Amino acid sequence: MMDIIEKLKNEESFLWLQGPGEKLSPYNLDDLERARDFMQSFAPFLMEVFPETLRTQGRIVSELKELPQMQKAMEMRKGRLFGKLDNDLPVAGSIKARGGFYEVLHHARSLAEKEGFYKGNPLNILNHREFFHNHEIEVASTGNLGLSIGLISASLGFKVSVHMSADAKQWKKDLLREKGAQVFEYPGDYSAAVEEARASSMEKGSYFVDDEKSPYLFMGYALAAYELKEQLEEKGIGGKALYVYLPCGVGGAPGGIAYGLSLLLPQAKVYFAEPTKAPAVLLGMLTGKHDGIRVADIGLSGKTDADGLAVGRASSLVGPLMVERIEGVYTLEDDEMLGYLKMLYESEGLKVEPSACAGFKGAEFIDEEGIHLAWITGGKLVPEENFLGYLKKAKDIQNS
Ligand SMILES: Cc1ncc(COP(=O)(O)O)c(C=O)c1O
């Protein structure tokens, strides 16, 4: 194990394969079904509040798309390459939308039930903005969870505070402020922002969305498994060997999705992808310390261009739960993510953010026949000038 920690310290890109062991199972299919029914009951609400969800009938779902040009550009000879386009998820444009929307809507329903105006109908919560404005939601974020929570909370009328780490991009802060969220900025890393958010919420008595251990976020993310199962069947590839590569920050979103897949598509082999500079989940799994160790403890900066993955300490919920459920974790460099970003744009015309591209390297590590699915985790809301900046950086790297 020490040689693997040495690889982490040296910021090497490599694949770690997990061995078999005992699985913790705190959630079952009934829990997942309940979460799905809940989100379905809110479809009319979402269509009313966010007309762009009319095209998905009020569902927070994304397309599964084969990427033949990208496969060619990557010179990938075995299997078929697909992307799960969460970069285009309705409203929030990132993988954090499913979990964030589920948790905030769940909270809104609980409050509305207590207050007596819910009456079994989600549409009844539409006309109570003043009531929700007396309630505050707080969250810490490197950017995309903040956008997800900020956008859905603001649509209901909640007061919302987003506590952001130094890695958060300016445009994400600007957009949140424009939508009415209060944004707090901290010079430290993501776990420091989480501490600040938690303390602020304790002091004010607000509702805290805890990215490091929320079971609501987790179940919301897990719902993606229903969607993927249906899409694989629709495309007639449900029975094929399936390799899924999920970009991983604190571990909540990839963990939730992998958990859902373990219940609905147990044949799926899942790999997490982390930046060489911030392999928080892998370090936690290798040492068995999970959230009890930070990447700084092995001398890593945690600083990465992949802002969504710039996390120094893993979720306490996800490590112990997922270590026996995934096949492995791999690390990759920022320059590689930018290289994939450029390649994806030039081959398939997709505009995404650097974190969103971490999945592609999985298809290079796993040289097998079957379906290789890179989960493309964010990008729709990236302003054009920022995207052009990423492209330029990728070109400069290529030419250097
Ligand atoms: C674009 C993108 N991809 C992947 C992730 C990873 O999600 P998690 O931090 O839950 O592991 C994030 C997190 O914000 C993200 O913004």
The ligand as an SDF file (V2000), in Angstrom:
LIG
                    3D

 16 16  0  0  0  0  0  0  0  0999 V2000
  -18.4750   19.1960  -12.9030 C   0  0  0  0  0  0  0  0  0  0  0  0
  -18.3540   18.3150  -11.6900 C   0  0  0  0  0  0  0  0  0  0  0  0
  -18.0350   17.0320  -11.8370 N   0  0  0  0  0  0  0  0  0  0  0  0
  -17.9270   16.2020  -10.7930 C   0  0  0  0  0  0  0  0  0  0  0  0
  -18.1400   16.6410   -9.4910 C   0  0  0  0  0  0  0  0  0  0  0  0
  -17.9360   15.6780   -8.3710 C   0  0  0  0  0  0  0  0  0  0  0  0
  -18.9990   15.5440   -7.4740 O   0  0  0  0  0  0  0  0  0  0  0  0
  -18.6870   15.2130   -5.9540 P   0  0  0  0  0  0  0  0  0  0  0  0
  -17.9810   16.4100   -5.3870 O   0  0  0  0  0  0  0  0  0  0  0  0
  -20.0090   14.9970   -5.3490 O   0  0  0  0  0  0  0  0  0  0  0  0
  -17.7960   14.0360   -5.9400 O   0  0  0  0  0  0  0  0  0  0  0  0
  -18.4680   17.9930   -9.2810 C   0  0  0  0  0  0  0  0  0  0  0  0
  -18.6820   18.5250   -7.9520 C   0  0  0  0  0  0  0  0  0  0  0  0
  -19.0000   19.6750   -7.7470 O   0  0  0  0  0  0  0  0  0  0  0  0
  -18.5850   18.8510  -10.4050 C   0  0  0  0  0  0  0  0  0  0  0  0
  -18.8910   20.1450  -10.2630 O   0  0  0  0  0  0  0  0  0  0  0  0
  1  2  1  0
  2  3  1  0
  2 15  2  0
  3  4  2  0
  4  5  1  0
  5  6  1  0
  5 12  2  0
  6  7  1  0
  7  8  1  0
  8  9  2  0
  8 10  1  0
  8 11  1  0
 12 13  1  0
 12 15  1  0
 13 14  2  0
 15 16  1  0
M  END
$$$$
